[in-house]
Amino acid sequence: MSRVVIACVLVALSVEPAQAQPLAVAWHTVDGGGGASSGGGFALKGTVGQHDASGPLSAGIYAVSGGFWVGSIGGLPALSISDVVVAEGNAGITNAVFTVTLSQPSSQTITVSASTSDLSAAAGLDYSATGPSVLTFNPGVTSQTFSVPILGDVTAESDETFLVTLSGPANAAILDASGIGTITNDDAPPPARVFVATGGADGNDCSLQATPCRNLNAAIAQVAADGEVIVLSPGEYDQSAASIVIGKGLKITSPSGTVAFIRRPIVVHAPGGRVVLRGLTLKGNGAGSGVTLVSAAGLSIEESTLDSWTNGVDLGTGGPATVSVSASVFTANSIGLKVGGGSKMVALEGLRFEGNGTGLDVAGGLVGVRESAFLGHATGAISVSAGSVDVHRAELFGNVVGLQTSGSGTARIGRSHIFGNTIGLSSGAGGTLQSRGTNVVRRNGTDTTGPIGTIPES
């Protein structure tokens, strides 16, 4: 590419080789000076400053008129494509329509190919890949259109762009080969708070109390990450869903006195997110898990009831997570709360485990139990096969075994009452069980089995 810059002139021309032909352009400036530029064949692009002579300046087939170069390239009509800006829409398809123009009519049929490619927008997600498509200009026609389908969605995101490129012209030259398509976001950020009620509808704008969703899954889909879903009325939710899936950090709150009754399992798969479940009643049929933790930075269950599941809560075997469960009831489950493993830190406080097969089953992690009651378990109140459990101010009554360790499990217990069990405290093969010496262990069929160590109260 060559550049011609005329001293003391307010204009610069960008020139590139085309078919050779004589060219001479007279230059004029507002101060009356100027010069001349001449050469072989050039393709001229760009804006030229207004001249101070009367009438347009001309040089062969080129003319300066109104401050712009018009005409042809090497005797051929010049093809250009426009840029387009289009709003994406919330659903369906909106077309981005690009206009391809000829600089002048031609007596010949002209063709050119157009096709799309990604910039920040992604074909198949934001728009439909289109082309290569051949555009045909019959004699005398100077414009054609090229349409690209834009895919609507309701996700708030940045504006995105894609490219339309012209190539392979016949009987014309390309002056501007690239059209930029800009897809503007027209979606408001998702609301920080949404509502559900038994009289709601899932197609509503659920950010308004007057128009709540009907089910939790629909509300979860609308709410922003780290937002809150609030239950407005008592009743059963998500009756037809296979499960309720939480894929981002959020809080689900059923206020005191509003019983949100759920028969479907809740699956928490929110990498990096913090999830809070408050005031829910999850009633199963003896199968599956009421709440399953797949992944999250944190999970908190508060003031909830887990009833008649294989596992009331299954914290899984995944990676690190901080879990707290407080002021909740576990009843009639095969296992009330299962800690499968991984480097989890679990805080349990103010819980009531009653009539489960096993109340708390720990196979890994660090678990603290405070101010909790374990009553009438057919297998055992607390079982520790791996990991570590610290029990403080608990009541273990009427269980087959109050607290038992095995494998590599370690348990420490202090300031607790262990009474009326078949076996109070049991340290099995490989397990470690330590008493802080401040427990009341009495009226069990057998108070202790296996080696029980004594450690000072901390």
FITORRO-149944 format. One record per residue (C-alpha): residue number from 1; x, y, z negated. Coordinates in steps of 0.05 Angstrom, whole numbers. Layout:
+------+--------+--------+--------+
: senu :     xx :     yy :     zz :
+------+--------+--------+--------+
:  NUM :      X :      Y :      Z :
...
+------+--------+--------+--------+
//
This chain:
+------+--------+--------+--------+
: senu :     xx :     yy :     zz :
+------+--------+--------+--------+
:    1 :      0 :      0 :      0 :
:    2 :     25 :     71 :     16 :
:    3 :      7 :    136 :    -18 :
:    4 :      5 :    205 :     13 :
:    5 :      6 :    264 :    -34 :
:    6 :      2 :    335 :     -5 :
:    7 :     38 :    387 :    -47 :
:    8 :     -6 :    443 :    -74 :
:    9 :    -68 :    405 :    -51 :
:   10 :   -123 :    387 :   -101 :
:   11 :   -133 :    318 :    -69 :
:   12 :    -98 :    251 :    -66 :
:   13 :   -113 :    197 :    -15 :
:   14 :   -102 :    122 :    -27 :
:   15 :    -86 :     88 :     39 :
:   16 :    -77 :     16 :     59 :
:   17 :    -58 :    -17 :    125 :
:   18 :   -112 :    -34 :    175 :
:   19 :   -112 :    -39 :    251 :
:   20 :    -65 :     14 :    279 :
:   21 :    -92 :     75 :    314 :
:   22 :    -71 :    149 :    318 :
:   23 :    -92 :    190 :    258 :
:   24 :    -81 :    264 :    242 :
:   25 :   -118 :    301 :    186 :
:   26 :   -114 :    375 :    176 :
:   27 :   -114 :    396 :    103 :
:   28 :   -142 :    459 :     72 :
:   29 :   -140 :    484 :      1 :
:   30 :   -178 :    537 :    -36 :
:   31 :   -117 :    582 :    -34 :
:   32 :   -111 :    577 :     41 :
:   33 :    -47 :    537 :     43 :
:   34 :    -40 :    465 :     66 :
:   35 :     -7 :    420 :    115 :
:   36 :    -20 :    360 :    159 :
:   37 :    -14 :    285 :    151 :
:   38 :     -7 :    238 :    210 :
:   39 :     11 :    166 :    219 :
:   40 :     -8 :     99 :    248 :
:   41 :    -71 :     61 :    228 :
:   42 :    -97 :     73 :    158 :
:   43 :   -156 :     51 :    116 :
:   44 :   -178 :    111 :     75 :
:   45 :   -212 :    103 :      7 :
:   46 :   -232 :    151 :    -47 :
:   47 :   -258 :    221 :    -56 :
:   48 :   -230 :    281 :    -20 :
:   49 :   -237 :    352 :    -47 :
:   50 :   -282 :    401 :    -11 :
:   51 :   -247 :    441 :     43 :
:   52 :   -251 :    516 :     51 :
:   53 :   -258 :    515 :    127 :
:   54 :   -324 :    522 :    162 :
:   55 :   -354 :    456 :    184 :
:   56 :   -327 :    386 :    172 :
:   57 :   -256 :    366 :    187 :
:   58 :   -249 :    310 :    237 :
:   59 :   -193 :    264 :    259 :
:   60 :   -211 :    213 :    311 :
:   61 :   -269 :    172 :    284 :
:   62 :   -261 :    198 :    213 :
:   63 :   -294 :    258 :    183 :
:   64 :   -293 :    296 :    117 :
:   65 :   -364 :    316 :    102 :
:   66 :   -390 :    335 :     33 :
:   67 :   -323 :    315 :      2 :
:   68 :   -323 :    241 :     21 :
:   69 :   -291 :    199 :     75 :
:   70 :   -341 :    163 :    119 :
:   71 :   -333 :    121 :    180 :
:   72 :   -301 :     55 :    196 :
:   73 :   -237 :     15 :    184 :
:   74 :   -197 :      1 :    246 :
:   75 :   -258 :     13 :    289 :
:   76 :   -300 :    -37 :    248 :
:   77 :   -358 :    -19 :    203 :
:   78 :   -339 :    -21 :    129 :
:   79 :   -375 :    -65 :     78 :
:   80 :   -385 :    -45 :      6 :
:   81 :   -423 :    -75 :    -53 :
:   82 :   -456 :    -37 :   -110 :
:   83 :   -450 :    -47 :   -185 :
:   84 :   -513 :    -67 :   -223 :
:   85 :   -536 :    -57 :   -295 :
:   86 :   -595 :    -99 :   -319 :
:   87 :   -627 :   -114 :   -386 :
:   88 :   -626 :   -189 :   -402 :
:   89 :   -698 :   -195 :   -427 :
:   90 :   -722 :   -241 :   -483 :
:   91 :   -741 :   -301 :   -440 :
:   92 :   -746 :   -326 :   -369 :
:   93 :   -707 :   -295 :   -311 :
:   94 :   -693 :   -224 :   -290 :
:   95 :   -656 :   -213 :   -224 :
:   96 :   -595 :   -169 :   -218 :
:   97 :   -600 :   -143 :   -147 :
:   98 :   -535 :   -121 :   -114 :
:   99 :   -537 :    -79 :    -50 :
:  100 :   -486 :    -92 :      4 :
:  101 :   -481 :    -35 :     54 :
:  102 :   -448 :    -20 :    121 :
:  103 :   -415 :     47 :    132 :
:  104 :   -449 :     53 :    200 :
:  105 :   -496 :     13 :    245 :
:  106 :   -466 :    -38 :    292 :
:  107 :   -490 :    -67 :    357 :
:  108 :   -463 :   -135 :    334 :
:  109 :   -489 :   -185 :    283 :
:  110 :   -447 :   -180 :    220 :
:  111 :   -440 :   -232 :    165 :
:  112 :   -405 :   -234 :     98 :
:  113 :   -403 :   -283 :     40 :
:  114 :   -420 :   -265 :    -32 :
:  115 :   -410 :   -306 :    -95 :
:  116 :   -409 :   -298 :   -171 :
:  117 :   -355 :   -311 :   -223 :
:  118 :   -350 :   -301 :   -299 :
:  119 :   -321 :   -241 :   -334 :
:  120 :   -347 :   -237 :   -406 :
:  121 :   -414 :   -267 :   -386 :
:  122 :   -418 :   -343 :   -378 :
:  123 :   -454 :   -377 :   -320 :
:  124 :   -508 :   -423 :   -345 :
:  125 :   -515 :   -385 :   -411 :
:  126 :   -522 :   -312 :   -390 :
:  127 :   -535 :   -317 :   -316 :
:  128 :   -542 :   -369 :   -261 :
:  129 :   -481 :   -380 :   -216 :
:  130 :   -500 :   -358 :   -146 :
:  131 :   -466 :   -369 :    -79 :
:  132 :   -426 :   -372 :    -38 :
:  133 :   -485 :   -343 :      2 :
:  134 :   -480 :   -313 :     72 :
:  135 :   -511 :   -245 :     82 :
:  136 :   -530 :   -228 :    154 :
:  137 :   -535 :   -158 :    183 :
:  138 :   -572 :   -159 :    249 :
:  139 :   -555 :   -104 :    299 :
:  140 :   -575 :    -36 :    271 :
:  141 :   -584 :    -62 :    199 :
:  142 :   -540 :    -27 :    148 :
:  143 :   -559 :    -59 :     81 :
:  144 :   -574 :   -127 :     50 :
:  145 :   -586 :   -150 :    -21 :
:  146 :   -555 :   -206 :    -63 :
:  147 :   -595 :   -228 :   -124 :
:  148 :   -567 :   -261 :   -186 :
:  149 :   -615 :   -291 :   -238 :
:  150 :   -603 :   -265 :   -309 :
:  151 :   -624 :   -313 :   -365 :
:  152 :   -663 :   -280 :   -422 :
:  153 :   -654 :   -295 :   -495 :
:  154 :   -669 :   -266 :   -564 :
:  155 :   -597 :   -267 :   -590 :
:  156 :   -567 :   -200 :   -608 :
:  157 :   -500 :   -196 :   -574 :
:  158 :   -453 :   -148 :   -539 :
:  159 :   -463 :   -126 :   -467 :
:  160 :   -433 :   -177 :   -419 :
:  161 :   -407 :   -173 :   -348 :
:  162 :   -398 :   -218 :   -287 :
:  163 :   -368 :   -207 :   -218 :
:  164 :   -397 :   -212 :   -148 :
:  165 :   -343 :   -217 :    -94 :
:  166 :   -350 :   -206 :    -19 :
:  167 :   -307 :   -249 :     27 :
:  168 :   -301 :   -276 :     98 :
:  169 :   -331 :   -218 :    138 :
:  170 :   -347 :   -226 :    212 :
:  171 :   -348 :   -164 :    258 :
:  172 :   -335 :   -118 :    198 :
:  173 :   -281 :   -101 :    147 :
:  174 :   -289 :   -100 :     72 :
:  175 :   -279 :    -33 :     38 :
:  176 :   -304 :    -50 :    -32 :
:  177 :   -304 :   -125 :    -45 :
:  178 :   -324 :   -127 :   -119 :
:  179 :   -390 :   -113 :   -152 :
:  180 :   -394 :   -113 :   -228 :
:  181 :   -458 :   -139 :   -260 :
:  182 :   -470 :   -113 :   -331 :
:  183 :   -521 :   -150 :   -374 :
:  184 :   -543 :   -103 :   -428 :
:  185 :   -567 :   -130 :   -495 :
:  186 :   -639 :   -111 :   -509 :
:  187 :   -647 :   -153 :   -572 :
:  188 :   -651 :   -121 :   -640 :
:  189 :   -606 :   -152 :   -693 :
:  190 :   -643 :   -209 :   -729 :
:  191 :   -679 :   -188 :   -793 :
:  192 :   -646 :   -197 :   -860 :
:  193 :   -711 :   -221 :   -891 :
:  194 :   -768 :   -263 :   -863 :
:  195 :   -831 :   -293 :   -893 :
:  196 :   -869 :   -359 :   -890 :
:  197 :   -940 :   -374 :   -912 :
:  198 :   -991 :   -429 :   -901 :
:  199 :  -1033 :   -380 :   -862 :
:  200 :   -976 :   -358 :   -817 :
:  201 :   -957 :   -375 :   -745 :
:  202 :   -888 :   -393 :   -720 :
:  203 :   -893 :   -348 :   -660 :
:  204 :   -901 :   -286 :   -704 :
:  205 :   -850 :   -232 :   -718 :
:  206 :   -838 :   -262 :   -787 :
:  207 :   -800 :   -202 :   -813 :
:  208 :   -867 :   -173 :   -834 :
:  209 :   -906 :   -198 :   -894 :
:  210 :   -970 :   -189 :   -855 :
:  211 :   -946 :   -236 :   -799 :
:  212 :   -907 :   -292 :   -833 :
:  213 :   -882 :   -357 :   -801 :
:  214 :   -918 :   -422 :   -816 :
:  215 :   -857 :   -465 :   -826 :
:  216 :   -787 :   -459 :   -854 :
:  217 :   -752 :   -482 :   -790 :
:  218 :   -784 :   -425 :   -751 :
:  219 :   -766 :   -375 :   -805 :
:  220 :   -694 :   -400 :   -807 :
:  221 :   -688 :   -390 :   -732 :
:  222 :   -709 :   -317 :   -739 :
:  223 :   -670 :   -295 :   -799 :
:  224 :   -600 :   -266 :   -796 :
:  225 :   -540 :   -303 :   -823 :
:  226 :   -537 :   -291 :   -899 :
:  227 :   -609 :   -268 :   -898 :
:  228 :   -668 :   -292 :   -939 :
:  229 :   -731 :   -333 :   -925 :
:  230 :   -786 :   -318 :   -976 :
:  231 :   -846 :   -364 :   -987 :
:  232 :   -909 :   -323 :   -997 :
:  233 :   -961 :   -376 :  -1013 :
:  234 :   -963 :   -445 :  -1045 :
:  235 :   -975 :   -505 :  -1001 :
:  236 :   -939 :   -557 :   -957 :
:  237 :   -890 :   -535 :   -904 :
:  238 :   -858 :   -566 :   -842 :
:  239 :   -905 :   -625 :   -843 :
:  240 :   -890 :   -646 :   -771 :
:  241 :   -815 :   -634 :   -771 :
:  242 :   -766 :   -692 :   -775 :
:  243 :   -722 :   -649 :   -820 :
:  244 :   -707 :   -578 :   -840 :
:  245 :   -638 :   -559 :   -814 :
:  246 :   -599 :   -500 :   -843 :
:  247 :   -543 :   -482 :   -796 :
:  248 :   -520 :   -415 :   -826 :
:  249 :   -513 :   -382 :   -893 :
:  250 :   -580 :   -361 :   -921 :
:  251 :   -626 :   -362 :   -981 :
:  252 :   -694 :   -396 :   -985 :
:  253 :   -735 :   -370 :  -1043 :
:  254 :   -802 :   -393 :  -1069 :
:  255 :   -819 :   -346 :  -1127 :
:  256 :   -841 :   -371 :  -1194 :
:  257 :   -913 :   -396 :  -1191 :
:  258 :   -910 :   -407 :  -1115 :
:  259 :   -901 :   -482 :  -1104 :
:  260 :   -869 :   -494 :  -1036 :
:  261 :   -883 :   -568 :  -1025 :
:  262 :   -836 :   -603 :   -975 :
:  263 :   -838 :   -675 :   -954 :
:  264 :   -783 :   -669 :   -902 :
:  265 :   -708 :   -675 :   -917 :
:  266 :   -665 :   -612 :   -916 :
:  267 :   -598 :   -617 :   -881 :
:  268 :   -546 :   -563 :   -896 :
:  269 :   -495 :   -558 :   -839 :
:  270 :   -471 :   -486 :   -846 :
:  271 :   -395 :   -485 :   -838 :
:  272 :   -367 :   -425 :   -876 :
:  273 :   -437 :   -404 :   -900 :
:  274 :   -468 :   -401 :   -969 :
:  275 :   -536 :   -431 :   -977 :
:  276 :   -585 :   -421 :  -1035 :
:  277 :   -648 :   -462 :  -1045 :
:  278 :   -693 :   -435 :  -1100 :
:  279 :   -760 :   -457 :  -1126 :
:  280 :   -773 :   -515 :  -1077 :
:  281 :   -809 :   -581 :  -1091 :
:  282 :   -782 :   -637 :  -1047 :
:  283 :   -826 :   -699 :  -1051 :
:  284 :   -801 :   -760 :  -1013 :
:  285 :   -827 :   -830 :   -999 :
:  286 :   -768 :   -868 :  -1029 :
:  287 :   -724 :   -863 :   -967 :
:  288 :   -671 :   -814 :   -945 :
:  289 :   -642 :   -755 :   -983 :
:  290 :   -680 :   -693 :  -1005 :
:  291 :   -620 :   -648 :   -992 :
:  292 :   -558 :   -670 :   -954 :
:  293 :   -496 :   -627 :   -953 :
:  294 :   -457 :   -637 :   -888 :
:  295 :   -415 :   -574 :   -891 :
:  296 :   -417 :   -505 :   -924 :
:  297 :   -373 :   -460 :   -964 :
:  298 :   -424 :   -461 :  -1020 :
:  299 :   -491 :   -492 :  -1039 :
:  300 :   -535 :   -470 :  -1097 :
:  301 :   -599 :   -506 :  -1117 :
:  302 :   -641 :   -470 :  -1169 :
:  303 :   -708 :   -484 :  -1203 :
:  304 :   -725 :   -541 :  -1156 :
:  305 :   -753 :   -611 :  -1161 :
:  306 :   -726 :   -672 :  -1124 :
:  307 :   -775 :   -730 :  -1129 :
:  308 :   -777 :   -800 :  -1097 :
:  309 :   -717 :   -801 :  -1050 :
:  310 :   -660 :   -851 :  -1042 :
:  311 :   -616 :   -792 :  -1062 :
:  312 :   -648 :   -731 :  -1090 :
:  313 :   -586 :   -691 :  -1070 :
:  314 :   -528 :   -721 :  -1031 :
:  315 :   -466 :   -677 :  -1031 :
:  316 :   -432 :   -722 :   -981 :
:  317 :   -359 :   -737 :   -971 :
:  318 :   -339 :   -676 :   -930 :
:  319 :   -288 :   -622 :   -944 :
:  320 :   -284 :   -569 :   -998 :
:  321 :   -347 :   -537 :  -1023 :
:  322 :   -370 :   -502 :  -1086 :
:  323 :   -437 :   -529 :  -1110 :
:  324 :   -482 :   -507 :  -1167 :
:  325 :   -547 :   -538 :  -1188 :
:  326 :   -587 :   -506 :  -1245 :
:  327 :   -655 :   -509 :  -1279 :
:  328 :   -678 :   -567 :  -1234 :
:  329 :   -711 :   -635 :  -1243 :
:  330 :   -691 :   -702 :  -1211 :
:  331 :   -742 :   -757 :  -1219 :
:  332 :   -759 :   -825 :  -1189 :
:  333 :   -700 :   -825 :  -1142 :
:  334 :   -654 :   -885 :  -1131 :
:  335 :   -597 :   -835 :  -1146 :
:  336 :   -615 :   -766 :  -1172 :
:  337 :   -551 :   -730 :  -1151 :
:  338 :   -495 :   -763 :  -1112 :
:  339 :   -425 :   -733 :  -1105 :
:  340 :   -393 :   -775 :  -1051 :
:  341 :   -323 :   -749 :  -1052 :
:  342 :   -279 :   -695 :  -1023 :
:  343 :   -249 :   -636 :  -1061 :
:  344 :   -314 :   -607 :  -1085 :
:  345 :   -325 :   -567 :  -1147 :
:  346 :   -395 :   -581 :  -1175 :
:  347 :   -428 :   -544 :  -1233 :
:  348 :   -491 :   -574 :  -1263 :
:  349 :   -529 :   -537 :  -1316 :
:  350 :   -598 :   -540 :  -1348 :
:  351 :   -619 :   -602 :  -1309 :
:  352 :   -668 :   -657 :  -1327 :
:  353 :   -655 :   -727 :  -1297 :
:  354 :   -712 :   -774 :  -1312 :
:  355 :   -732 :   -843 :  -1288 :
:  356 :   -681 :   -849 :  -1232 :
:  357 :   -641 :   -912 :  -1217 :
:  358 :   -578 :   -873 :  -1232 :
:  359 :   -581 :   -800 :  -1253 :
:  360 :   -513 :   -774 :  -1232 :
:  361 :   -467 :   -816 :  -1188 :
:  362 :   -397 :   -787 :  -1179 :
:  363 :   -346 :   -816 :  -1130 :
:  364 :   -300 :   -756 :  -1123 :
:  365 :   -290 :   -683 :  -1137 :
:  366 :   -292 :   -643 :  -1202 :
:  367 :   -360 :   -642 :  -1236 :
:  368 :   -381 :   -603 :  -1298 :
:  369 :   -446 :   -620 :  -1334 :
:  370 :   -476 :   -571 :  -1384 :
:  371 :   -540 :   -569 :  -1426 :
:  372 :   -573 :   -626 :  -1387 :
:  373 :   -616 :   -686 :  -1405 :
:  374 :   -613 :   -757 :  -1376 :
:  375 :   -673 :   -800 :  -1395 :
:  376 :   -695 :   -871 :  -1378 :
:  377 :   -649 :   -892 :  -1322 :
:  378 :   -653 :   -964 :  -1300 :
:  379 :   -578 :   -969 :  -1281 :
:  380 :   -544 :   -912 :  -1317 :
:  381 :   -549 :   -839 :  -1334 :
:  382 :   -480 :   -818 :  -1309 :
:  383 :   -434 :   -864 :  -1269 :
:  384 :   -363 :   -842 :  -1250 :
:  385 :   -323 :   -887 :  -1202 :
:  386 :   -274 :   -833 :  -1177 :
:  387 :   -261 :   -760 :  -1189 :
:  388 :   -271 :   -726 :  -1256 :
:  389 :   -332 :   -707 :  -1297 :
:  390 :   -335 :   -663 :  -1359 :
:  391 :   -400 :   -669 :  -1399 :
:  392 :   -417 :   -617 :  -1452 :
:  393 :   -480 :   -610 :  -1494 :
:  394 :   -519 :   -665 :  -1460 :
:  395 :   -572 :   -714 :  -1483 :
:  396 :   -568 :   -786 :  -1458 :
:  397 :   -629 :   -825 :  -1483 :
:  398 :   -664 :   -890 :  -1464 :
:  399 :   -617 :   -909 :  -1407 :
:  400 :   -587 :   -977 :  -1393 :
:  401 :   -519 :   -943 :  -1397 :
:  402 :   -509 :   -872 :  -1421 :
:  403 :   -441 :   -855 :  -1391 :
:  404 :   -397 :   -905 :  -1354 :
:  405 :   -331 :   -901 :  -1317 :
:  406 :   -297 :   -949 :  -1269 :
:  407 :   -245 :   -951 :  -1214 :
:  408 :   -205 :   -886 :  -1217 :
:  409 :   -261 :   -846 :  -1249 :
:  410 :   -248 :   -802 :  -1309 :
:  411 :   -301 :   -774 :  -1356 :
:  412 :   -296 :   -730 :  -1417 :
:  413 :   -356 :   -717 :  -1463 :
:  414 :   -366 :   -670 :  -1522 :
:  415 :   -421 :   -641 :  -1566 :
:  416 :   -471 :   -690 :  -1537 :
:  417 :   -523 :   -738 :  -1564 :
:  418 :   -520 :   -810 :  -1538 :
:  419 :   -575 :   -851 :  -1570 :
:  420 :   -628 :   -904 :  -1555 :
:  421 :   -589 :   -932 :  -1495 :
:  422 :   -574 :  -1005 :  -1483 :
:  423 :   -500 :   -984 :  -1480 :
:  424 :   -480 :   -915 :  -1502 :
:  425 :   -410 :   -905 :  -1473 :
:  426 :   -376 :   -955 :  -1427 :
:  427 :   -305 :   -952 :  -1400 :
:  428 :   -298 :  -1004 :  -1344 :
:  429 :   -237 :  -1032 :  -1308 :
:  430 :   -191 :   -976 :  -1285 :
:  431 :   -236 :   -921 :  -1312 :
:  432 :   -219 :   -869 :  -1365 :
:  433 :   -270 :   -846 :  -1416 :
:  434 :   -252 :   -795 :  -1469 :
:  435 :   -293 :   -768 :  -1527 :
:  436 :   -279 :   -700 :  -1556 :
:  437 :   -299 :   -726 :  -1625 :
:  438 :   -359 :   -681 :  -1630 :
:  439 :   -411 :   -728 :  -1602 :
:  440 :   -468 :   -764 :  -1638 :
:  441 :   -469 :   -837 :  -1615 :
:  442 :   -520 :   -878 :  -1651 :
:  443 :   -579 :   -926 :  -1647 :
:  444 :   -556 :   -954 :  -1581 :
:  445 :   -558 :  -1029 :  -1569 :
:  446 :   -482 :  -1024 :  -1564 :
:  447 :   -451 :   -957 :  -1578 :
:  448 :   -387 :   -966 :  -1538 :
:  449 :   -352 :  -1017 :  -1493 :
:  450 :   -281 :  -1015 :  -1468 :
:  451 :   -226 :   -967 :  -1490 :
:  452 :   -253 :   -898 :  -1510 :
:  453 :   -200 :   -845 :  -1521 :
:  454 :   -207 :   -786 :  -1567 :
:  455 :   -185 :   -716 :  -1548 :
:  456 :   -193 :   -650 :  -1585 :
:  457 :   -250 :   -603 :  -1571 :
:  458 :   -228 :   -548 :  -1523 :
+------+--------+--------+--------+
//
